[in-house]
């Protein structure tokens, strides 16, 4: 399918599932190299990052822990600039190596709030791994070590990304058509 319609909006194919697999392989190779012989706590941001995290973590070597957090800052097509914690962190983070797995970072507001929550618990290290990054929308001053792909500021769905809860199950990524 080169085009789909969800809730009256038309989206065209932007990134194929094969391309996504290559991006994930590149990210997992970097993480495996950087964290060889270390135990990492992967903190997965729900709901969007579930597909990405699942595919990424299958390629991560070693014994690691996984935990989940759910934050919300989107309604419809726009960020509402207000971040809510829906499911909190239930792990002791002090002295641990943490990698946050996120689906997309645009303005950076949600991630900034999450970083503050984690840093307050004094981890040994904290890094961010995101499948998609929108540098033109990014408004913050922190580093994102593992970026799968930089994209423009258009709205995307599929592969975990959604439009009001729809489209997460689509294996490719689609972009909103003008």
N, C-alpha and C positions, 0 to 999 in steps of 0.2 A: 504494500500500500504506500503510495507516494503522498497521499493526502487523507486526512481524517477530519471529521466534524464532531465537536463536543460542545454541547450547550449552545449551539448556534454559531460557534467560532470555528474557523477553518485553520488547520495546522498542516504544514507540509513537512515531509521527512527532512531531517536535518543531520542526524548522525545514526548510522546503521548499527545494529547489534554487533557486527563484526568489528567495526571501528571502536566501539565501546570496549570490547574484549582486549584489543591491542592497548588501549589506554590503561586499562586495569592491570595488564601484564607489566607494563612499564612502571606503574606505581608500586606494585608488589615487589618487583625486583629491587627497587630503591629501598623500600622499607626492610626487606630481608637483608640487604647489605648493611644498612645503618643500624639494625637491631639484632644482628647475629649474636647469639649467646646472651641475649637480654630477655627478660620477661616484660611484656607490655600489657597494659590494660587498654583495650580498645573501647572507647566510649562512643556508641553509635547513636546518632541523632535521628529520632523517629519523627514522622513517618517516612519521609522522603528517602533517607539513606539506606533503607532496609535492603533493597535489591543490590545496590552498589556494595554495601558492606558484606553481604552474603557472598558475592562473587569475588571480592577482594580477599576476604579472610580465608577462603578456600586455597588461596595461593601463598598465604603467609606461613613460613616455616617456624617450627618451635612450639612451645607450650605457652599459651597466653590466656588472659581472661577477657571476657566480653561483658559489657554492661550497656544499658540503654538509658537515654534521657529523651524526653519529649518536650519541645518548646514550640511556641506558636507565635508567628508574627505576620502571617498572610491571611487575607480574605479576598477571594476572587483573584484578580490579576495584579493587585497592588499590595505592597507591604504596608501594614498599618502603623509601623514605627513603634509599636508597643509590644514588648516581648513578654509572654506568659510562660511559666514553668508548669507543664501539665503532668509530667512524671519526673521526679527529681533523682538526683544521684544517690545511690544506695550503697556505695563502696567507700572504703577508707582510701583516700588518695595520697596521703602523706608519704613522701619518699618514693613514690612510684613513677615509672615512665608511662606517660599517658599519650595516646594518639586519639584525637577526636576524628571520627569519620562522619563527614557531612556530604550531602548530595550537591549542594550549590551554595556559593557565597556571592552575594551581590553587594548590598550596602555594607554588610559586615556587622550590623547592629545585633542580630541574634547571636552570632559567634562571640562578639565582644562581651555580652552578658554571660555566656557560658564560660568563657575564659576567666572572667572575674570570679565566678563560683568555684572554679577548679583551683585557680591560683591561691585563693583564700585557704585552701586545704594543704598547701605546701607540697606539691608533687616534686619529684626529682627533676622531671622534664615534662614539657608539654609541647606537642606539635599538632598540626592540623593537616588532615588529608581530605581534600574535596575533589569530587569528580569534575565539577564545572565551576569556573570562576569568571565573574563579570568585572574586569578591572575598571571599566568606565563608570560603574555604579558604586565601586568600593570607596567608602568614606572614612576608613579607619587607619590606624597607624600600628598594625601588628603584622607579623610575617606569616605567610601560609607556605609551609615547607613543601607539601606534596600537592601539586595542582595537576589534575588530569588533563584538563583542556581549558583554555581561555576562550570565552565566547562573547559575542556582542550583547547588548542589553535587552534583546528581545525575549519574550516569554516562551518557555519551553514546557513540554509535557512528555510523558512516557518514561520508562525505565525508573520508576519511582517518583518522578516529577508529576505534579497533578494540577488540575484546574478545578477548584472546589471539590476535591476528592476523586475526581474522574481522571482516567488516563494513566494511573500509576502502573497498571498491569501490562502496558504496551512494551514490547521488547526493544523497539527503536526509540529514538528521541525525535520529537517533532517540534517545530517552531511556529509560533503564531504568524499567520499570513496577514499582511497589511490590507 
